[in-house]
């Protein structure tokens, strides 16, 4: 079932972003009001001058020409000022919304990002935000100013002749009601356009990221056809939106023409008021006060597309945290820590993964988590990094002073204490040095040099044209998988974490490199959890815990566990029977 289209309340959610900019909003409204009022006065006055020239054969004097020139100059300055202020306001707000989107994604990751494609997320952070520029730059202040100009102009018409005001009011009402009649359809079409645009963006990003695999597998042709199909879907959605917009504008023009005819009829039957040269002025005033109303109607026409973009943006901003901040944080005492997991339960939706898991890791020891695929090893690593909170049970860091639940730590303290290195380490487009300093930008050069030597990153830098200052490319494209793993491990060690979690972090490293890194880690003060499939990696750990069906079913040393026909022995035998003697799972 397709989700319901965004409601009208979505746009109201954008207004609080203007509160920190009240003064700029006020200045924008004033400049917009001067701009629109100057235009109405200019058109009305020019119509009167032309009427006098035609009917009374009276040419304007120099003073009148000078005042007209001053009015033109005033409007030019007001227009420039209004455009400058409104766009400055809009881009300030959009910049703040982008940060709030990133905060929302970070706060709700990985649950929010799971299943979402990077191109779709990029479309929200960029395209949907840019769509809201119209709302902040061309809607809020302009609608307020337009309403005030219309009310004032209509009041003047009513003073001149009530029939003129009565001729304008129905047209204005029709112009404002007309966009509301097809509002739901425009919202649906706007949502279809935004969805199709996000889908095409996601397909394009996937294609660029996987271009080498597509070429290697001769799959570029089918992929090109998939992109073409996504482009056609977007074009069809945009065409449907443009077709209805064209019909809307046509009806809007008809309503303005009918209003003009009604005003002419009112003037023709009004007798002596207005008379002579003032008749063209009254006609011009009636038409000019409708112009802001038409502009307001046009803004309402675009509300459908704005709602669709706003709904996606607000969903990202208001995403609930997967790991809420503690109401009363508890500081983690200094010194080494042990890890205590008690009665952990966790599920993905209706699928249980951890079922009452219990485990204790002593301080400064290395424990290997072993189990078949789907046993819950990576889930446990994510709980230790507090990407999620357990449905039940506790994850505690225990010092000599006290035990602290992860949920009682601030995010900054948690990230300083616990480091997670996964199998697919993400590197960013930038220098090797910048990627290393990502988690510890203030690390001194001595520490940096020591860590890169320990992890073998110095050997990687020696092969690059500019050493540590070499650009590694997007996602570390210029490095091999093993090299990226070494960089990610060095990056984590730069923070000197109390707890280090390695989730298949050395899977892309050869056996020699794996042994080298294992000796480095076992000699450190950090309490380390290694999730691995290589028997050699598992064997080096001080302790081994075997997971089955979301529980620890066996614990002990390598020699103890392999000397019996237990869970680890069965895993090793299964792996050997499937021809994976070097890996488990």
C-alpha positions in Angstrom: 0.0 0.0 0.0 1.3 3.4 -0.9 1.8 5.9 2.0 -0.7 8.7 2.3 0.3 12.0 0.6 1.6 14.7 2.9 -1.0 16.8 4.6 -1.3 20.6 4.7 0.2 20.6 8.2 3.6 19.6 6.8 4.3 23.1 5.6 3.5 24.5 9.0 6.3 22.5 10.3 8.7 24.6 8.3 7.7 27.9 9.9 9.6 27.4 13.3 12.8 27.5 11.3 12.1 31.3 10.8 12.0 32.1 14.5 15.8 32.8 14.9 15.5 35.2 11.9 12.6 37.3 13.0 14.4 40.6 12.2 15.3 39.5 8.8 11.8 38.3 8.2 10.4 41.7 9.2 12.9 43.5 6.9 11.9 41.2 4.1 8.2 41.9 4.6 8.8 45.6 4.7 10.8 45.7 1.5 8.3 43.4 -0.2 5.5 45.7 1.0 7.3 48.8 -0.4 8.0 46.9 -3.7 4.4 45.9 -4.3 2.8 49.1 -3.0 5.2 51.2 -5.2 4.1 49.1 -8.3 0.4 49.6 -7.5 0.8 53.4 -7.1 3.0 53.6 -10.2 0.6 51.8 -12.4 -2.4 53.7 -11.1 -0.7 57.1 -11.4 0.5 56.4 -14.9 -3.0 55.4 -15.9 -4.3 58.7 -14.5 -1.6 60.6 -16.4 -2.4 58.8 -19.6 -6.1 59.5 -19.1 -5.4 63.2 -18.6 -3.3 63.3 -21.7 -6.0 61.6 -23.8 -9.1 63.1 -22.3 -8.0 66.5 -21.1 -5.0 66.9 -23.4 -2.9 67.8 -20.4 0.8 66.8 -20.4 2.5 66.0 -17.1 4.7 68.7 -15.6 8.3 68.3 -14.7 7.5 67.8 -11.0 5.2 64.9 -11.9 7.8 63.4 -14.1 10.4 63.7 -11.4 8.1 62.1 -8.8 7.4 59.2 -11.3 11.1 58.8 -11.8 11.7 58.7 -8.0 8.9 56.2 -7.7 10.5 54.0 -10.3 13.8 54.3 -8.5 12.2 53.5 -5.2 10.6 50.4 -6.6 13.9 49.3 -8.2 15.7 49.6 -4.9 12.9 47.9 -3.0 12.8 45.0 -5.5 16.6 44.5 -5.2 16.4 44.7 -1.5 13.5 42.3 -1.2 15.2 39.8 -3.5 18.5 40.1 -1.6 16.9 39.8 1.8 14.5 37.0 0.9 17.1 34.8 -0.7 19.6 35.5 2.1 17.0 34.5 4.5 16.1 31.3 2.5 19.7 30.2 2.1 20.4 30.7 5.8 17.4 28.6 6.8 18.3 25.9 4.2 21.9 25.7 5.6 20.5 25.2 9.1 18.0 22.5 7.8 20.8 20.6 6.1 22.7 20.4 9.4 19.5 19.3 11.1 19.0 16.6 8.5 22.5 15.3 9.1 21.9 15.4 12.8 18.7 13.5 12.3 20.3 10.8 10.2 23.2 10.5 12.7 20.8 10.3 15.6 18.7 7.6 14.0 21.4 5.6 12.3 21.7 2.8 11.4 18.0 2.1 11.7 17.1 5.1 9.6 19.7 4.3 7.0 19.1 0.6 6.9 17.5 -0.2 3.6 17.9 3.4 2.3 20.0 4.0 -0.7 22.7 6.7 -0.5 21.3 8.5 -3.6 17.9 8.6 -1.9 19.4 10.1 1.2 21.4 12.6 -0.9 18.2 13.6 -2.7 16.7 14.5 0.7 19.8 16.4 1.9 20.2 18.3 -1.4 17.2 18.3 -3.9 14.4 18.3 -1.4 16.1 21.1 0.6 16.6 23.2 -2.5 12.9 22.8 -3.4 12.1 24.5 -0.1 14.0 27.6 -1.2 10.8 28.8 -2.9 8.8 28.5 0.3 11.3 30.6 2.3 12.2 33.1 -0.4 9.0 33.5 -2.3 6.1 32.6 -0.1 6.1 33.7 3.5 6.9 37.4 3.3 5.3 37.8 -0.1 1.9 36.4 1.0 1.8 38.7 3.9 2.7 41.8 1.9 0.3 40.8 -1.0 -2.6 40.4 1.4 -1.9 43.8 2.9 -1.6 45.5 -0.5 -4.8 43.9 -1.7 -6.8 44.9 1.4 -5.5 48.5 1.1 -6.2 48.8 -2.6 -9.6 47.3 -2.3 -10.5 49.8 0.5 -9.4 52.6 -1.8 -11.6 51.2 -4.6 -14.5 51.0 -2.1 -14.1 54.7 -1.3 -14.0 55.6 -5.0 -17.0 53.5 -5.8 -18.3 50.4 -3.9 -19.2 48.7 -7.2 -15.5 48.6 -8.1 -14.7 46.8 -4.8 -17.6 44.4 -5.4 -16.2 43.7 -8.9 -12.8 42.8 -7.6 -13.7 40.8 -4.5 -15.3 37.8 -6.3 -12.4 37.5 -8.6 -9.9 37.6 -5.7 -11.9 35.0 -3.8 -12.0 32.8 -6.9 -8.2 33.1 -7.4 -7.5 32.0 -3.9 -10.1 29.2 -3.8 -9.1 27.8 -7.1 -5.7 26.3 -6.0 -7.5 24.7 -3.0 -9.9 22.8 -5.2 -7.2 20.5 -6.7 -5.0 20.6 -3.7 -5.0 16.9 -3.0 -4.2 16.0 -6.6 -1.3 18.4 -6.7 0.0 17.0 -3.5 -0.1 13.5 -4.9 1.6 14.5 -8.1 4.2 16.4 -6.2 4.9 13.3 -4.1 5.2 11.2 -7.3 7.7 13.7 -8.7 9.9 13.8 -5.6 9.8 10.0 -5.3 10.7 9.5 -8.9 13.5 12.0 -8.6 14.9 10.3 -5.5 14.7 6.9 -7.2 16.6 8.2 -10.2 19.2 9.8 -8.0 19.7 6.5 -6.1 20.0 4.6 -9.4 22.6 7.1 -10.7 24.7 6.9 -7.5 24.6 3.1 -7.5 25.7 3.1 -11.2 28.6 5.4 -10.6 29.7 3.5 -7.5 29.5 0.1 -9.3 30.8 1.1 -12.7 33.7 -1.2 -12.6 31.6 -4.2 -11.6 29.1 -3.4 -14.3 31.8 -3.2 -16.9 33.5 -6.4 -15.6 30.2 -8.3 -15.7 29.1 -6.9 -19.1 26.0 -5.4 -17.3 26.3 -1.8 -18.4 23.6 -2.3 -21.1 20.9 -3.5 -18.7 21.9 -0.9 -16.2 21.6 1.8 -18.9 18.1 0.6 -19.7 17.2 0.7 -15.9 18.4 4.3 -15.8 16.4 5.2 -18.9 13.3 3.6 -17.4 13.8 5.6 -14.2 14.2 8.8 -16.3 11.0 8.0 -18.2 9.1 7.6 -14.9 10.4 11.0 -13.7 9.6 12.6 -17.0 6.0 11.2 -16.9 5.5 12.5 -13.4 6.9 15.9 -14.3 4.8 16.0 -17.5 1.6 15.2 -15.5 2.5 18.0 -13.0 3.3 20.5 -15.8 0.0 19.6 -17.6 -2.1 20.4 -14.6 -0.1 23.5 -13.8 -0.7 24.7 -17.3 -4.5 24.2 -16.9 -4.3 26.0 -13.6 -2.6 29.0 -15.1 -5.1 29.1 -17.9 -8.0 29.2 -15.5 -6.1 31.9 -13.4 -5.7 34.1 -16.5 -9.4 33.6 -17.3 -10.4 34.8 -13.8 -8.2 37.9 -14.1 -9.8 38.7 -17.5 -13.3 38.2 -16.1 -12.4 40.6 -13.2 -11.2 43.1 -15.7 -14.5 42.9 -17.6 -16.4 43.2 -14.3 -14.4 46.4 -13.4 -15.0 47.9 -16.9 -18.7 47.2 -16.5 -18.7 48.7 -13.1 -17.0 51.9 -14.4 -19.4 52.0 -17.3 -22.5 51.9 -15.1 -21.1 54.1 -12.3 -22.2 57.4 -13.7 -19.9 60.2 -12.7 -17.8 58.3 -10.2 -15.1 57.8 -11.2 -15.1 60.2 -14.2 -12.8 61.5 -16.8 -9.1 60.8 -16.4 -9.7 58.9 -13.1 -11.6 56.1 -14.9 -8.4 54.6 -16.3 -6.7 55.0 -12.9 -9.5 53.1 -11.2 -9.3 50.4 -13.8 -5.5 50.1 -13.3 -5.9 50.1 -9.5 -8.4 47.2 -9.7 -6.1 45.2 -12.0 -2.9 45.9 -10.0 -4.4 44.9 -6.7 -5.3 41.5 -8.2 -1.7 40.9 -9.3 -0.6 40.1 -5.7 -3.6 37.8 -5.3 -2.6 36.0 -8.5 1.0 35.7 -7.2 -0.4 34.2 -3.9 -2.5 31.8 -5.9 0.6 30.7 -7.8 2.4 30.1 -4.5 -0.5 27.9 -3.4 -0.3 26.0 -6.7 3.2 25.0 -5.8 2.3 23.8 -2.3 1.9 20.2 -3.5 5.5 19.9 -4.6 6.6 21.8 -1.5 4.6 19.5 0.8 6.2 16.4 -0.7 9.7 17.8 -0.3 8.9 19.2 3.2 7.5 15.8 4.3 10.8 14.0 3.3 12.9 16.7 5.0 10.9 16.8 8.2 10.9 13.0 8.4 14.7 13.1 8.4 14.9 15.9 10.9 12.3 14.5 13.3 13.6 10.9 13.1 13.4 9.3 16.5 16.8 8.4 18.0 17.7 4.7 18.1 19.8 5.5 21.1 18.3 8.4 23.1 20.6 10.6 25.1 20.7 9.9 28.9 18.6 12.3 31.0 21.3 12.2 33.7 24.7 11.2 32.3 27.1 9.2 34.4 30.8 9.8 33.7 33.0 6.8 33.0 35.8 6.5 35.6 39.4 6.4 34.4 41.3 3.1 34.0 40.7 -0.1 32.2 37.2 -1.5 31.8 35.6 -4.9 31.5 32.4 -5.6 29.5 29.4 -7.1 31.1 26.4 -8.2 29.0 23.4 -9.4 30.9 20.3 -11.1 29.6 20.4 -9.3 26.2 17.4 -9.5 23.9 17.2 -7.8 20.5 15.1 -8.3 17.4 14.9 -6.8 13.9 11.2 -6.2 13.7 9.6 -9.6 14.5 12.8 -11.6 14.0 14.6 -12.2 17.3 18.4 -12.2 17.0 19.7 -12.2 20.6 17.8 -14.3 23.2 19.0 -13.7 26.7 22.7 -13.4 25.9 25.1 -13.2 28.8 28.9 -12.6 28.5 31.7 -11.0 30.5 35.0 -9.8 29.0 37.8 -9.1 31.5 39.7 -5.8 31.2 42.7 -5.7 28.8 41.8 -9.1 27.4 40.9 -10.2 23.8 37.9 -12.3 23.3 36.9 -13.9 19.9 33.2 -14.1 19.1 32.5 -17.1 16.9 29.4 -18.4 15.3 27.7 -19.2 12.0 26.2 -16.4 9.9 23.2 -15.0 11.5 24.2 -16.0 15.0 24.1 -12.4 16.2 27.8 -11.5 16.2 27.5 -8.2 14.3 24.3 -7.3 16.1 26.2 -7.7 19.4 29.0 -5.4 18.0 26.4 -2.8 17.1 24.9 -2.9 20.6 28.3 -2.4 22.1 28.8 0.6 19.9 25.2 1.7 20.8 23.9 2.0 17.3 20.8 0.4 18.9 19.7 -0.2 22.4 18.7 -3.8 23.5 15.0 -4.5 23.9 15.9 -6.0 27.3 19.0 -6.5 29.3 22.1 -4.3 29.9 25.4 -3.5 28.2 27.8 -2.3 30.9 31.4 -1.0 31.1 32.7 -2.0 34.5 35.6 -0.3 36.2 37.1 -0.7 39.7 34.8 2.1 40.9 31.5 1.2 39.4 29.5 -0.3 36.4 28.1 2.2 33.9 25.3 1.2 31.5 26.0 2.4 27.9 22.7 4.3 28.0 24.0 6.5 30.8 27.0 7.7 28.8 27.0 10.8 26.7 27.6 10.2 23.0 31.0 11.9 23.1 32.2 9.9 26.0 30.9 6.7 24.5 32.7 7.3 21.2 35.9 8.1 23.1 35.7 4.9 25.1 34.4 2.4 22.4 35.8 2.1 18.9 34.2 -0.2 16.2 36.1 -1.2 13.1 34.0 -3.1 10.5 34.9 -5.2 7.5 34.0 -2.5 5.0 35.8 0.5 6.4 34.6 3.8 4.9 37.3 6.2 3.8 36.4 9.7 2.6 37.7 11.6 -0.5 40.6 13.4 1.0 44.2 12.8 2.0 45.3 9.7 3.8 46.4 11.9 6.7 42.9 13.5 6.9 41.3 10.0 7.0 43.6 8.9 9.8 42.8 12.0 11.9 39.1 11.8 11.4 38.3 10.5 14.9 41.3 12.3 16.6 41.9 15.6 14.8 44.1 16.9 17.7 46.3 13.9 17.8 50.0 15.0 17.8 52.4 13.9 15.1 54.4 11.6 17.4 51.3 9.6 18.2 50.2 9.6 14.6 53.6 8.3 13.4 53.7 5.6 16.1 50.3 4.3 15.2 50.8 4.2 11.4 54.1 2.3 11.9 52.3 -0.2 14.2 49.5 -0.8 11.7 51.7 -0.8 8.6 50.2 2.4 7.2 53.6 3.9 6.7 54.3 1.2 4.1 51.1 2.1 2.3 52.1 5.8 2.4 55.5 5.0 1.0 53.8 3.6 -2.2 51.7 6.7 -2.8 53.0 9.7 -4.7 52.6 12.3 -1.9 52.8 10.0 1.1 50.3 10.7 3.8 49.1 13.7 1.9 48.0 11.6 -1.1 44.3 11.7 -2.0 42.8 8.3 -1.5 39.7 8.9 -3.6 36.0 8.5 -2.7 35.5 5.5 -0.3 39.3 4.9 -0.5 39.0 3.8 -4.2 42.8 4.1 -4.7 43.6 1.6 -1.9 43.1 -2.1 -1.7 40.7 -3.7 0.8 43.6 -4.8 3.0 45.1 -1.3 2.9 41.7 0.3 3.8 41.5 -2.1 6.8 44.9 -1.0 8.1 43.9 2.7 7.7 40.6 2.1 9.6 42.4 0.2 12.4 45.0 3.0 12.7 42.2 5.5 12.8 40.5 3.7 15.7 43.7 3.3 17.6 44.5 7.0 17.4 41.6 7.6 19.8 43.2 5.2 22.4 39.8 3.5 23.1 39.1 1.5 26.3 37.1 -1.0 24.2 38.0 -2.0 20.7 35.5 -4.0 18.6 36.8 -5.6 15.4 34.0 -7.0 13.2 35.8 -8.9 10.5 38.2 -5.9 10.3 41.1 -8.0 9.0 39.1 -10.1 6.6 40.8 -8.4 3.6 44.3 -8.6 5.1 46.5 -11.6 4.2 47.4 -14.1 6.8 50.8 -12.5 7.5 49.2 -9.1 8.0 46.5 -10.7 10.1 49.1 -12.2 12.4 51.0 -8.9 12.6 47.9 -6.9 13.6 46.8 -9.6 16.0 50.1 -9.3 17.9 49.7 -5.5 18.0 46.1 -5.7 19.4 46.8 -8.4 22.0 49.6 -6.3 23.4 47.4 -3.2 24.0 45.6 -2.1 27.1 42.2 -2.0 25.4 39.5 -4.6 26.1 39.1 -6.2 22.7 36.3 -8.1 21.0 37.2 -9.8 17.7 34.6 -11.1 15.4 36.4 -13.4 13.0 36.1 -16.5 10.8 39.7 -17.3 10.4 40.8 -20.1 12.8 44.2 -18.5 13.1 42.7 -15.2 14.2 40.4 -17.0 16.7 43.2 -19.0 18.1 45.2 -16.0 19.1 42.5 -14.6 21.4 42.8 -15.0 25.1 39.2 -16.3 25.3 36.6 -17.6 22.8 32.8 -17.3 23.0 30.6 -19.3 20.6 27.2 -17.9 19.7 24.3 -20.0 18.5 20.7 -18.8 18.2 21.5 -15.5 19.9 23.1 -17.0 23.0 26.6 -17.9 24.2 26.6 -21.7 24.2 30.3 -22.3 24.8 33.3 -20.4 26.3 36.9 -21.1 26.9 40.4 -21.1 25.3 41.2 -22.6 22.0 42.9 -25.7 23.4 40.0 -26.3 25.8 37.2 -25.9 23.2 38.8 -27.8 20.4 39.6 -30.8 22.7 35.9 -31.6 23.0 33.1 -32.2 20.6 31.5 -28.9 21.3 30.1 -26.0 19.4 33.5 -24.7 18.2 34.6 -28.1 17.0 31.4 -28.5 15.1 31.8 -25.1 13.4 35.4 -26.1 12.4 34.2 -29.4 11.1 31.4 -27.9 9.1 33.7 -25.3 7.6 36.2 -27.9 6.6 33.5 -30.1 5.0 32.4 -27.1 2.9 35.9 -26.4 1.7 36.4 -23.4 3.9 39.2 -24.6 6.1 40.6 -21.1 6.5 37.3 -19.5 7.4 34.3 -20.3 9.6 30.7 -19.4 8.7 
